[in-house]
């Protein structure tokens, strides 16, 4: 029978092999004590298997609270555990309950992080994956051979539909490829969802009729299931091409239901991600996290950015981008969304370290606060990426392009 394998980074005051066996038992057929129904036949079919344990370093202070060590030592290890697909079938919520679930509560662990997971090829028959992915998003925006350049509506909340539409008009005329609602904006008191869609899509459709370029706008449809579906239909009927969902808020089942409609590109915002991964020995690594959302069908997913304003290291961001671009089940593609304090100055380092332009490169203040205005802000980002691909550094790009040079003067000290 096909099996799913997960890799964990663990810390335990016990022998790692014994702790891994507890994990496998707790997350499959076993519990804290033997029970009559757990027969040898049942275990053979449904019990999780510890495939390997690779011991790492030993430390003297626990990463998080758990069982105390009688020796003062806490052992770290990489553990591979597998489950038969029979345990959960093709059910993403139950899969996550199996891979994560109660195991974070197990006292044998003073640290545990899900690093990666591998699903069998049969999952490709059950999960269609992203409807659009990288190539589809490029086709919808007409942008090839460079990153899509995008921005976020700022102020995040408080603008009326008309004020938001005016800003979108300015951005569209500036040559922007992508605009999105902030995750804080759903349907504020002064910005009803339907009115906002009407005002914005009137601008976008008129601009497309005039120029042939249709800006992709990600409307935040996050909400209760029926509400999300109504909002989704509103975007479709208005001529929109994209909807945004806050992944951690709506959950796998909610996101998959939206993705299964397959008429809009789905922009997956990972707000709340820090609480899942910021501790090095607790939670889930992005490599595993993004695979779950790709199975659900998300087309775009946030990865933070080089030299960002948050806590995440550049190495982690690069690893996340590479994870998104690594084929899953024969080719699922998901567009990495680079954001967080970005302006053109990070483009050379981003390209040097990733060697890809398959990105949605988002800049809020980096566009809207450009000294020469938003049009120059958009142009400066395009110039930065053109120079980055040519192997130029910031000084060389600034010497070539006045708009980018102004960005350096404005944002370089940041």
N, C-alpha and C positions, 0 to 999 in steps of 0.2 A: 504494500500500500504506500502511496506517496506520502512524504513527510515534509513538514516545515521545520527549518532549523533556525535557532536564534543564538546570537553571541552576546554574552554578558561580561561586564567588568565587575568583579565582586571583591568585597573585603569582608573578612570573617575572623572571629577569634578562634574558630574551630578549624579542623582540617578542611581545606577547600573541597576535597572530594566528598566529604560527609555533608557539607553545606549544600553542595550542588545536588546531591541526592534528595535532600529535603526540598529544594526548589522544584525538582522534577516531580516529586510525589505530591506536594501541595498544589501544583498547577495542573495535575491530571487526576489520576484515580485515587490518590492517597490522601491521608489526613494525619493528625498528630499521633494517632494510635491506630493499630490494626483493627479493621472492622470485618465482620463475617463475609460481607458481599464481595470483598476484593479478592477474588479467586485468582489462581495462577493463569487461568484462561483469560480472564478479564484484563489482568495486567499485561499479558502478552499482546493484547490487541490495543489497549487504550492508554497504558502507562507511558509517560514521557521517558525518554532515554537520555542519559548523560553521555554525550558522544566523546567529549574530551575535556580535560582540565589542564591548563597550562599555568603553572605557578609563576608568579612574578615576585615583587619585593615584599618584605615584611616590615611593618611599621609599629610604632609603640603608642600611637594615639588614634582612636577610632575617628572615622570621617563623620559619622552621624551616630545618634544613640542606638544602642542595641544590646546584645548580651555582652557582659564583661568578660575579659580574658583572664583566665587563671594564671597565665604566664606573663601577661603584660604585652603580648604580641598579637598583631592583627595581620592576617595573611591576605594578600591580594592575588587574584588569578583571573585568567580569561577562561570562560566556561562556554561550551557549546552544548545545547540541549535541543532535542528534536521531539516532535509530536506527529502522530498520524493525522492526516487530513480528516479521517473519520471522526475525530474528536469534535470538530466544529464545522465541517463542511466548508461551504463558500459563504461565510458569514463574518464580515469584517469586525463588527462589535464583539462577537464572541472570540474571535481570533485575538483581539487586543486584550480582552479579559484574561485570556490564556497566557499571552506573552508578558503581560504586565500585572494586572489584577492585584491579588493579595500578596504577591511575592515581595512587594515593598514593605509589607507589615511583618515579615518573618524575622523573628528576633535573632536568628543565626547570622544575619547580615548587618554589618555596620557600614555598608556601602554596596550599592547595586545600580548598574546602569545598563540599559538595553542598547547595545552598540549597532547591531545589524540584524537583518533577517533575510532568509532566502525562501522563496515560495516556489512550488513545483510548476512545471510547464502547463498543467491542466488549468491553472488560474487564468491563463490567457483566454481560455474558452469561456470563462465565467465573467471576466471583467474586461470590458472593451477598452478601458484606459481613457486618456484624454481624447475628447472629440476633435480638438484642434492642435494642441501641442505647439511646438516651435514653428513648424512650417505653416500650420493653419493660422497662427497669430500673425505671421509675416504676410500671408496672403490677405488677411482681413485688413491690414494696415497698409499694404503695398510697400513695405520696408524690407530691403534685402541688403546683404553684405555690410551691414553695420548694426549696432544695437538699436532697438526701439528706444526712443527718447520719451520719457514720461514725467509727469508731475502729479502732485496731490493738491486738492483744493485747500487753500489756506486763506483765512482762518479755518481751522478744522470744523468748527461748528459756529452757527450764528448768522451766516449769510442767508438771505432770502433766495428763493428760486431764481428771481430776476437778477440778483447780484451774482449768483453763481454762474448763470448763463452769460452774463457780461464778461466774467473772467474767462470762461471757456471760449468765447468769441475772440478775445485777445490772444489766448493761447493757440487757437486754431489758425489765426492769421499769422502767428509767429512761426508756424510750421511744426507744432507739437504732434507727436504720433499717438500719445496715450495720456489720458487724464483719469483720475479716480477720486471717488469720494474718500474722505478720511474714514477710518474704521469707527470713529466716534459719531459719525453722521448716519443715521438711519432715516428717521422721520421726526426731526425736531419740531418744536411748537410753531416755528415760523418758516419751516421748510417741509411741507407735506411731500411724501415720496412721489405721488403721481404728478403733482405740480412741478416738482423739480425735474422729473423725467421730461415732461412736456416742454419746459423752458429750455433745457439743455439740448434735447434732440432737435428742437426747432433750429437752433444755431448750427448743430452738427450737420443736419440734413441740408440746410441751405448752403453751408460751406462746401459740402460734398457735391451738390448740384453745380456750384460755381467753379470748383477747382478740380473735381474728380478725386480728391483725397478725403476719405472718411476717417475722422479721428475716432479712435477706440476709447469709449468712456466706460469705466467700471463702476456701475451703480451698486451701492451697498444694499443688497437685498436681505441681509442677515435678519432672522426673526423666527417666529414659530413656523412650522412646516407649511400650513395653508397660506399664511401670509407671504412666505418666501415664493411659493408657486404663483400667487397672484402678482407679486412684484416682478417675477421672472417674465410672466406673460405680458405685463405692461411694457417692459423693455423691448421684448421681441416685436410687439405690435407697433411700437414707436420707431422701429428701424434701428435699434441699438445692436451692438455686436458683443457686449461683454457685461457680466455681472460679477460682483465681488461677494465672497462669503468669508466671515471670520471663522476660520476652521475650528479652532479650539472652543468656540462658543456654540456653534451649531452641531458639532460632532460628525463622526464618520457617516452615520446613517443620514443625517440631514444634508451633508455635502454630497453624498452619493446620489440622493434623490434629485438634487438640483442638477448634478452633472449628467444624470441619465436622460435629461430632457434633450441635450445635445444640439441645441439651437444657438447657444451663446458660448463664447469662450469664458471659462470660469477662472477668475483671479482669486487665488487662495491667499488670504492674509493670515499670518501666523501669530497675531498679537496674543500675548500670554505665553509665548514660547519660552521666555527666560525662566519661568518657574518650573519648566519641565527639564531644563538642561543646564542651568547656570552652575549648579554644584557639580564638580567633576565626578563624584561618585553617587549620583542620584538622578534618576529620571531616564531620559532617552536621548540618544545621539541623533543628529539630523539625518544621517545616512539611513537609519531605520525609519525615522519619522516620515520622510518624504516618500518612501516607498508605499506606505499606507495610503497617502493622499493620491498618489499616482494610480493605485488600484481603484480608488474611489472615482477618479476621472478628472482631477483638477488639471487645468491647462497651464497655469502660471502659479509660482509659489515663491514667497519671499525668502531671501538668503542673507539679508543684511548687506554690508558693503565694506570694501577696503577702507581702512582709516575712518571707521564709522564713529558715531557719537555715543554708541552704547558700549557694553562691556566686552563684546566678542572680539577675539583675536583675528588678525588677517589670515592666519593659517586655517582657522576654523571656517572662515568665509570661503576661502579657496576650496577647501574640502567639500563644502556644501554645494558650491557651483559644480564641481566635478561629479558629485553624486547625482545631481539632477541631469547631467549630460550623459551619464552612463546608461546604456540601454537596459531596459527592464522587460523581461518576457518577450524578447524578440523585437523590441523597438519602441516601447512607450517613450514619448518625449515630453518633457515638461519644461517650460520656459523659466529660467531663474530670474527672479526680480531683485535687482540690486538697489538698495535704498539705505537710508539713515545717514544724514549729514553729507550727502554726496554733492559734488560739483565736478567740473571737468578735470580738476587737478588730480583726481584719483584714477582717471582713465588709463594713463600710461602704466601705472603699477598693476591695475586690474588686468590689462591685456597681457602684460609681461608674465604675470603669474598664472593666468588661465588659458591664454592663447585661443580665445574664442570671442566672437562678436554675437553669439547666440544668447543675448541678454535683453531684458527690459531694464534700462538704466534710468532710475528715478531720481529726480532732484526737485525738491520743493523750493526752499530758499535759494538754492543754487541757480534757479531760473527766475523765480518771481522777484528776488532781491538784486538781480543784476543791475549795476549802475546805469546801463544804457537801456534798461527795460526788458520785459520778458522775451521779445523777439530776439534780442541780442543774447539773452540767456540760453535760449534753445540753440541758436547758432553756435554759441561758444561750446556747448556740449558736443555738437556734431563735429566741430573743429578739433576738439580734444581727442575724440575717437579716431578721426582721420589721421591725426598726427601719431596717436598711440600705435595704430596698426602699421604705420610707416617706421616705427621704432624711434620716434622722436621723444625727447624729454620735455618737461614743462617749459624751460627757457626757450627751446627751439620752437615749440608750438606758439608761445607768446610772441616771439619775434616775427612769426609769419602772419598771425591773425590778431587784429586789434580787439575783437570782441572777447577772445579768450584772454588776451593780456589784461583786459579790465576785470575779468573774473579773478585772475591771479592777484591783482591789486586789492580786490574786495575780500576774497576768501582765503588767500594764500596764508595769512597769519593764523587762520583757524585750523 
